[in-house]
Amino acid sequence: MTSPLSRPARGRELSRRPGFPESSTPGPGGGRGKGETGPPRASPSRTRSTRRGRARLPPGAAPRGNLWAPWRMEYIQAKRTPQGPSCFLCIGSDRRRDPEKLVVHRGSKCFVILNAYPYNNGHLMVSPYRHVTDFDRLTPEEMRDLMALTRRSIRALRKWGHPQGFNVGFNLGPAAGAGEAHIHQHIVPRWVGDTSYMPVLGETKMIVQHLRETYRTLRECF
């Protein structure tokens, strides 16, 4: 019988990894054949490819799958200036391009836009037309319109999807998580249980409706 000390280095390395119990007892779909050394062979349904070949998955693990988000390609292929991507919140005055830019509603000093990379379905942002990067530089008129549109957005979201709660607020500055310096307020509708296990274990948020369909149905509620 082969001594454990005489096993090849690759066999010793794999057998010490978590989920690779060192055992000489054959199991369903795998195990050691007569005269074989090294870790038990795993069945094809419980293996994954590695640089060293095929390795056995830990108990309860599933092969890696794909989560498709094709609309993110628009961000990857967006035109960029030497200072970085152009400001997507500087929407201009051409209302004909509102569907393209996901602008849901326009007010006198501010507007409502659907977030193209949402935290949750129906994630809206309220922002002034003027490119303002400092909260203290908002005019009284902009501040009033911003809050009025925030309230209108919450009412529209309630009509649209009957959420059970909201996260509303600003991310001011890069240290606070602001992805764009142009001032904007987030309005994220929430439902009990909407986090599930995906964000906790996979750091992935499931968006169950296509952005264009969300835009079409949500715009009708304003």
Steps between C-alpha positions, in 0.01 A plus 500: 500500500634841405611717790344849528853639500562357154206677337581750223527866608187591303298234681617622841417861415146426382426265787580772754266759353164561672236275350753237387492241782785255496331164485561164342134400506335511157179698478219536248632622166864511613753364745829320455549229248718200565861607535422872472642769725408864559163652584175322409372559150192725491205435275472734195195676648696607810819628337629829367793592280818640654851570372603163641215310340161415645446545874217378716246759624435528875178337623195714422680719246370543146692563177543870420228650279455828312292805594428704188482883515548606135398862560827558690679491164364851436711624792808309385475643147403853607705788360757627747677831531853540646328581831288184486152406376271788402244591768188292437297736721560797269203398286450818298169639381417259215196309630503270198802322652334446840419131434857437389634665816234340724364840607166421664374851583609864467430775751579871493851477654555126542414173329447131583707232332500120523832362623658293222692295759234460770526372855142379460221507241363853460810672641453872420723806535396865529754754381521869401549587132793719599830321553535556875760299693465668842179455698539849650489653151146387426271799463180522710298437182703189417467373856122543498459329163734219601294420809170541314614252236623262769151492648346460153739214424405316819131536411565372148699202630221410741255496211741310278623217721343532846835498685498452875773753570758736349866592535529873422818708520817650357850363456713816524862451393705195389559388860122472544463287185399770250563371149421837340583842646183659357265524801223238496268342755434125493152355546516121531172308546521205738296185557522266798737220407639674190859434609470116498827304510660638183644828637603329826679198355566595139530880527254511210164679484224350291313749277186321387371744235675643197585870528299597194188330630548664841540837328187458290274393785644739758477807277125444471467544878630859505 
